[in-house]
Structure formats: structure tokens, C-alpha cells
Amino acid sequence: MAEADLSHHGHVSLWSGRLTVRLESENHGPSRLADATVRIDFSAPAAPGQALPAHCLWGGDRTVLCRTGQLRPVVRSRETVLELELDGDPAEVVVRVDTAWNGGASDQNPENHRHRVLVPATGDAYAF
């Protein structure tokens, strides 16, 4: 079985009912990954009918799934940017980022790809 240490890093912000997520994934090795999928969940539902980047799809009204593409060791993925309008104007949102699929590779350090971020509606960028 291949071993790959996948991590996700970026930042999220919320202002006037608009949630922005900027995310990159990285493989710390030692094996390369042909592809992986990152799941982004948010605690407030998104307004219906919004377009996503070509490498992403909706997994429900509170979930987006995005492909990372091939990840060689110590190489970052393309940046994924989600700009979503939420239903209503919440005062805060909880965003969870996690690996949904990594091609079956063994990951000895799963904590660097699991994040939970409380995002107040301040417009500030909160890092993960």
C-alpha cells in the first residue's frame, strides 16, 4: 500500500452572507497520489443554483467536494477558490475541511488534513 501524507491549508472569510474559501492541498510523501478529493462542509446552507469551479461538485446544500489532481511529494495543488452565497446572513459559520478520498493511500498523520474553523461574519480571513 502506498503511503502519502496529505494536508490542506488555506483560509475562510464570511461577510454579508458570502462565504469565501481559499484552499490548497499538499502531499508530504513519500508516494505520489494520482488524485484526491477534499470535502468542505459548512454549517449554513448555500443558496441554490450556484456554479462551482470545474473540479468541484455539490455534495448537498452544505457540502462541496473538490478534486486536487495529481499530487507528487512536496508539491502543492492548484488553489481552489469557492465564493458562495449562503441562505440568509448568518452571524457565523463553522467550516470543516477533510480528505474524502486519497486513492487508498495510508496516511500516518491524518490531523493535518482535518480542520474545523469558526468563521464570524467580520470579513476577516481565518487560517487553517
GUSE-807180 format. One record per residue: y, z, x of N, C-alpha, C in turn; residue in three letters. Coordinates in pm, whole numbers, padded with zeros to 5 digits, always signed. Example, Ala and Ser with C-alpha at 12.3 -4.5 7.8 and 13.67 -1.06 7.14 Angstrom:
-00569+00780+01319-00450+00780+01230-00330+00780+01320ALA/-00225+00708+01285-00106+00714+01367+00003+00787+01290SER/
# end
This chain:
-00118+00000+00084+00000+00000+00000+00124+00000+00089MET/+00222-00083+00051+00348-00089+00124+00429+00038+00102ALA/+00509+00074+00201+00598+00189+00189+00742+00142+00206GLU/+00827+00178+00112+00969+00141+00117+01050+00253+00055ALA/+01157+00290+00122+01246+00396+00073+01368+00331+00009ASP/+01366+00318-00121+01473+00254-00196+01579+00357-00234LEU/+01706+00323-00216+01815+00411-00258+01919+00331-00335SER/+01994+00400-00421+02101+00338-00498+02227+00420-00476HIS/+02338+00351-00452+02466+00418-00430+02578+00337-00493HIS/+02681+00406-00533+02796+00339-00592+02889+00439-00655GLY/+02961+00393-00758+03050+00483-00830+03067+00436-00974HIS/+03106+00529-01058+03128+00502-01201+03263+00559-01242VAL/+03325+00495-01341+03450+00545-01395+03454+00518-01545SER/+03535+00596-01615+03549+00585-01760+03696+00602-01795LEU/+03747+00510-01876+03884+00517-01922+03898+00440-02052TRP/+03952+00504-02153+03977+00439-02283+03854+00369-02340SER/+03738+00434-02329+03616+00378-02385+03554+00267-02303GLY/+03602+00244-02181+03546+00141-02092+03476+00209-01975ARG/+03350+00178-01959+03268+00233-01851+03247+00126-01745LEU/+03281+00158-01621+03259+00066-01509+03159+00128-01414THR/+03056+00053-01380+02954+00096-01285+02951-00006-01172VAL/+02966+00040-01049+02950-00044-00929+02834+00014-00851ARG/+02737-00071-00816+02611-00022-00763+02556-00118-00658LEU/+02505-00062-00549+02427-00136-00450+02298-00059-00425GLU/+02192-00133-00398+02064-00073-00363+02036-00105-00217SER/+01960-00017-00153+01927-00037-00011+01783+00005+00012GLU/+01715-00068+00097+01578-00037+00136+01582+00019+00278ASN/+01544+00146+00293+01542+00209+00425+01410+00185+00498HIS/+01322+00103+00438+01200+00061+00506+01085+00158+00493GLY/+00978+00133+00566+00965+00032+00669+00929-00108+00617PRO/+00872-00120+00497+00830-00250+00445+00942-00315+00364SER/+00937-00447+00353+01034-00517+00269+00986-00512+00124ARG/+01081-00525+00032+01049-00533-00111+01084-00673-00159LEU/+00992-00737-00228+01019-00871-00282+01124-00863-00393ALA/+01128-00752-00464+01224-00731-00573+01210-00588-00620ASP/+01308-00540-00690+01304-00408-00753+01394-00412-00875ALA/+01380-00313-00961+01463-00304-01080+01524-00165-01087THR/+01655-00162-01106+01726-00036-01122+01762-00019-01270VAL/+01746+00104-01319+01779+00136-01459+01907+00219-01460ARG/+02004+00178-01543+02127+00253-01561+02131+00297-01708ILE/+02125+00428-01731+02132+00484-01866+02265+00556-01881ASP/+02324+00550-02000+02448+00621-02026+02436+00691-02160PHE/+02503+00806-02172+02483+00894-02287+02554+00847-02414SER/+02645+00754-02405+02713+00699-02523+02668+00555-02543ALA/+02649+00511-02667+02606+00373-02690+02715+00272-02656PRO/+02672+00157-02609+02764+00048-02579+02795-00029-02708ALA/+02913-00085-02715+02947-00172-02827+02856-00294-02821ALA/+02809-00345-02934+02715-00457-02934+02778-00588-02889PRO/+02690-00680-02843+02730-00816-02812+02797-00839-02679GLY/+02779-00750-02584+02845-00766-02454+02757-00842-02356GLN/+02820-00927-02278+02749-01002-02175+02729-00915-02052ALA/+02621-00940-01980+02589-00870-01856+02578-00971-01743LEU/+02583-00926-01617+02557-01018-01506+02420-01085-01524PRO/+02403-01203-01466+02281-01284-01485+02154-01211-01444ALA/+02162-01118-01349+02043-01048-01301+02016-00918-01377HIS/+02087-00896-01489+02072-00775-01569+02036-00809-01714CYS/+01976-00712-01784+01947-00729-01925+01956-00594-01994LEU/+01975-00599-02125+01982-00478-02205+01844-00421-02225TRP/+01829-00290-02212+01704-00220-02242+01722-00132-02365GLY/+01830-00148-02437+01868-00069-02553+02019-00057-02553GLY/+02077+00014-02650+02222+00023-02656+02280+00122-02556ASP/+02192+00192-02482+02237+00288-02380+02171+00264-02244ARG/+02106+00149-02228+02032+00122-02104+02051-00022-02059THR/+02076-00039-01928+02082-00171-01866+01984-00170-01750VAL/+01907-00278-01736+01812-00296-01625+01860-00414-01540LEU/+01864-00395-01407+01913-00500-01317+01816-00521-01201CYS/+01791-00648-01169+01710-00684-01051+01794-00670-00926ARG/+01732-00621-00821+01802-00611-00693+01788-00738-00611THR/+01681-00815-00636+01647-00925-00547+01572-00869-00428GLY/+01536-00956-00336+01460-00916-00217+01542-00817-00134GLN/+01473-00713-00086+01537-00613-00001+01457-00595+00127LEU/+01509-00651+00235+01448-00627+00366+01492-00488+00412ARG/+01418-00427+00505+01458-00295+00554+01601-00295+00610PRO/+01675-00192+00576+01811-00165+00621+01909-00276+00580VAL/+01883-00339+00466+01974-00441+00413+02009-00402+00270VAL/+02136-00411+00236+02181-00376+00101+02170-00497+00008ARG/+02157-00467-00120+02154-00571-00222+02296-00620-00251SER/+02303-00725-00329+02434-00766-00379+02490-00652-00464ARG/+02620-00647-00475+02681-00544-00560+02665-00584-00706GLU/+02623-00490-00788+02615-00510-00932+02734-00438-00993THR/+02809-00509-01076+02924-00451-01144+02904-00466-01294VAL/+02902-00353-01362+02894-00352-01508+03027-00301-01561LEU/+03088-00378-01649+03210-00335-01717+03179-00337-01865GLU/+03158-00219-01921+03108-00207-02057+03208-00138-02148LEU/+03218-00188-02268+03295-00121-02372+03198-00032-02449GLU/+03231+00095-02460+03146+00188-02533+03188+00196-02679LEU/+03095+00236-02762+03127+00261-02903+03215+00384-02909ASP/+03337+00370-02955+03429+00483-02961+03499+00505-02828GLY/+03557+00621-02815+03633+00657-02695+03590+00798-02651ASP/+03469+00810-02590+03419+00942-02554+03504+01008-02446PRO/+03510+01141-02450+03584+01219-02350+03509+01224-02217ALA/+03378+01202-02221+03296+01199-02100+03165+01128-02132GLU/+03099+01082-02027+02970+01015-02039+02883+01063-01924VAL/+02755+01080-01948+02660+01107-01840+02590+00974-01808VAL/+02592+00938-01681+02527+00814-01635+02410+00854-01546VAL/+02295+00796-01575+02175+00817-01492+02137+00686-01427ARG/+02108+00691-01298+02066+00575-01221+01930+00608-01162VAL/+01835+00516-01173+01700+00540-01121+01631+00406-01098ASP/+01527+00408-01018+01444+00290-00999+01345+00281-01114THR/+01345+00167-01182+01250+00144-01291+01122+00081-01235ALA/+01134+00001-01128+01019-00068-01070+01051-00104-00926TRP/+00955-00082-00836+00977-00117-00695+00864-00200-00637ASN/+00793-00270-00723+00684-00356-00676+00559-00282-00637GLY/+00550-00155-00672+00431-00076-00640+00433-00012-00503GLY/+00547-00017-00435+00556+00044-00303+00557+00197-00313ALA/+00506+00261-00211+00511+00407-00200+00651+00446-00150SER/+00713+00545-00213+00846+00591-00173+00837+00741-00148ASP/+00842+00781-00021+00829+00921+00017+00956+01002-00007GLN/+01067+00936-00042+01195+01004-00063+01257+00958-00195ASN/+01198+00993-00309+01249+00942-00437+01384+01000-00479PRO/+01427+01108-00419+01552+01170-00463+01676+01086-00432GLU/+01669+00995-00335+01789+00916-00304+01804+00793-00393ASN/+01716+00778-00490+01737+00672-00587+01746+00725-00730HIS/+01755+00856-00745+01773+00919-00876+01905+00994-00878ARG/+01993+00952-00967+02125+01016-00974+02161+01044-01119HIS/+02234+01152-01140+02289+01188-01271+02435+01224-01245ARG/+02527+01151-01310+02669+01169-01284+02742+01198-01415VAL/+02816+01308-01420+02903+01338-01532+03035+01267-01505LEU/+03077+01181-01599+03196+01099-01579+03300+01132-01687VAL/+03400+01216-01656+03508+01242-01751+03595+01116-01767PRO/+03660+01103-01880+03744+00986-01909+03880+00999-01842ALA/+03879+01003-01709+04002+01017-01632+04043+00888-01563THR/+03951+00791-01557+03977+00668-01483+03942+00681-01336GLY/+03909+00803-01291+03873+00824-01150+03732+00772-01125ASP/+03706+00731-01001+03574+00685-00960+03492+00805-00913ALA/+03374+00823-00971+03283+00931-00934+03166+00870-00859TYR/+03145+00913-00736+03045+00854-00648+02907+00913-00671ALA/+02806+00831-00645+02666+00877-00646+02596+00812-00529PHE/
# end
